[in-house]
Structure formats: C-alpha cells, structure tokens
Amino acid sequence: MTKLNPRNLSRSLLAGLALYASSWCSADSLRVYVGTDTGPTKGQGIYLTQLDTASGTLAPPELAVKSTNPTFLALHPSGKFLFAANGVQRLNGKRVGAASSFSIDPATGKLTAINQASSGNVGPCHLSIDREGKNLLIANYSGGGFAVIPVDDAGKLSEPSCSIQDDKSNPKLPPRGHCIQPDPSGKFVLGDDLGLDRIFVFRFDAVKGLLTANDPPAAETPHGTGPRHIAFHPNGKWAYNIDETKSTMIAYAWDAEKGVLTELQTLSTLPADFHRTSTAAEVVVHPSGKFVYGSNRGHDSIAIFKIDNETGKLTPSGDVPTGGKTPRSFAVDPSGNWLVVGNQDSGQVAAFNVNADTGDLTPSGQPIKVPVPVCVMFAPK
C-alpha cells in the first residue's frame, strides 16, 4: 500500500479547493438557498435568492420548495441534489425526525422533492454529506445522537445504516447532538454534543455507512461550554469549534492519522466590554485558510479571527454588525469573495464583501426579507 505524505495531501487538497472555487468565480451570480422555521406566521420551506457577484446585491427571494422546518441544508458534491434536516419530532406517525432529499432544476434552481427518510432519532438540526456523495450524516438534537443515511445515485435516501445514541444516563445533562462533520481525509467523522460538552470522533466506513467510536472517543470541553459547530482548515491540520453557551472559539490541532483533537487555545467571540446575553452559533473557515468567522446571537455580529499560518492559532480581528437580529447561520462562497448571513429574529438575509487581505466585511446592497432564516447555503448555477 502506498503511504500518503501529509504535505502532499495538503497541497492536493488546496489545489482541489482552488479549482473548485474557480468554477464558482466564473459565474456572474450565485444561488443562495435559505432554510426557514415554518408555520402560520413563519416561513414555508426553502427559499432561493441570487447573489450578483459584481455588485453584491441579493435578488428578491422566491420559494424553492415547501418543506417543514428545513433547519439545515447540505449540497451534494455533484450539485444535482440538496438535502435538508427537518427539525420535526415525528415522521409518518412515528416519533422520529426526518431528512429530505430534493433534486435541483439546473435552469431555475427550483427544488423537487425526491423522498424523506428517518433521521434515526428525534429533532435533527444539522447534516453534511461525505465527499463521495454516498452518505448523509445527520445530528439529532432532541434525541441526542448521530446517524448515517445512505444516498443512491438518483439522490434517494434510505433508512439509516447507523444510528448512535449519546449517553442519556444523567437526566441533568441530556445529550444534544448539534453538528456532524467529516474530516478532510474522509476517514473520520466529528460530532458536537452541546449537552454533554464533548466533540465525539468516529471512525467512518463509507462503504458500509458505519460510525464506530475512535480511541479516544471524544475531546472534552469545559463544563457548560456547549460545543455547537466545528469547521476544518483547508490544510486538514487544524479545526475550529464554536461554543454556543460560553461564546468561545476553540482552536484545535487535528491528527488526521489517529483522529485526535488537541486544544491550541480558547478565545471569546465577544468584545471584552460586552456584558449582555449572547450565544454563538455558526463557524466558517475562509477558503483561503487565512480567517475564521463566528456568529454572535445577542451581540448580533460576525466575529473575525486571523489564522497564524504556522501554528493555526487565532488572533481576534474585530467584529461586524450583521444588520439584523440573531445571526444564526451564515456562509462564505468558495471563491471567498462573499459572505451571506441570515438574521433569524428580524427576518433578513444580508450580503457582505470579504476583503481578501484583512478578512474584513463590508455590507453590500440591501438586506432582503426572508421569514425566520435559520440556514444559508451557496450553490453554483
């Protein structure tokens, strides 16, 4: 068996990302899908807007498809399918959450439902797709755990091939699965459990769709931290976890051979002079690998951190108001030129231009109205 050189692997990953980004940059506009909380006075499903890449203007939104509580979205590697974690407690009369699959009309971007499958537990809130597009990975918040859902070539979902139940032995500390993310190598899957203050690490068998506990099985965070979402650096050596309850960003070294997270530092996502209530939500690493962004709900801002390219450690670089209330979700397009954020409680989606040298954000155009936006995702045309 040929042994991979980690340095060559990192170069290969960066080259692949550059090629992927260039295919997006050539478009004069990008599709932006927005998942919403749904109900009589809320959204109706997944909305679609277009970002003009010359002006940074967002087009008026339109309903792409009706769907119940599509609280998080993921794009298939082919660009042909979109998946949603439906934040529901029941599916077909059973007490279980749902994941949905949709085909994307290449001409209009509108979505057509393919099917739904069980999320393997109750209250799914986050999902991702493996790099081959064969397995949907899903985190269940209310039930507390993680699952794998096979995906066929037509985008159809099967029943879960694996379902992991996190520790429920302490009723005062119920498990709360909040994020599930494959590592860049595809050998491991990481899962944030907000209730247990752990970032679980699983070995991943993509052929069988199975997760098995790594050794060690998790990285522990301080009690009450509330690990929420994690994102990897493009070089595959570092990971950054945002913590909801304590509003902190933890930088980790990632051992891609052993599947081990080693803490490098912990920083607040809030300015030192802010003392009101705020909780952190989303974390995104800029495609260049120079910056990390985190959203603050309460302070209503995007915190900016610069990454040391030798150590992976962070330096705070200020924050930018999101122009609305409760920025739960945001995304940076693969070219790295644009950031789009959904302000959940004010019903706004806003775009920002990203300074490639400093990471600073400048508002572009006017925010558009989308009811209760809870997830923002870019897609190519």
Secondary structure as UniProt FT lines:
FT   HELIX           6..25
FT   STRAND          29..36
FT   TURN            40..41
FT   STRAND          45..52
FT   TURN            53..55
FT   STRAND          62..66
FT   STRAND          70..75
FT   TURN            77..78
FT   STRAND          81..86
FT   TURN            92..93
FT   STRAND          98..104
FT   TURN            106..108
FT   STRAND          111..118
FT   STRAND          124..129
FT   TURN            131..132
FT   STRAND          135..140
FT   TURN            141..144
FT   STRAND          145..151
FT   TURN            153..154
FT   STRAND          162..165
FT   TURN            171..172
FT   STRAND          177..182
FT   TURN            184..185
FT   STRAND          188..193
FT   TURN            194..197
FT   STRAND          198..205
FT   TURN            206..209
FT   STRAND          210..220
FT   TURN            223..224
FT   STRAND          227..232
FT   TURN            234..235
FT   STRAND          238..243
FT   TURN            244..247
FT   STRAND          248..255
FT   TURN            256..259
FT   STRAND          260..268
FT   TURN            272..273
FT   STRAND          279..285
FT   TURN            287..288
FT   STRAND          291..297
FT   TURN            298..300
FT   STRAND          301..307
FT   TURN            309..311
FT   STRAND          314..321
FT   STRAND          327..332
FT   TURN            334..335
FT   STRAND          338..343
FT   TURN            344..347
FT   STRAND          348..354
FT   TURN            356..358
FT   STRAND          361..369
FT   STRAND          373..379
//
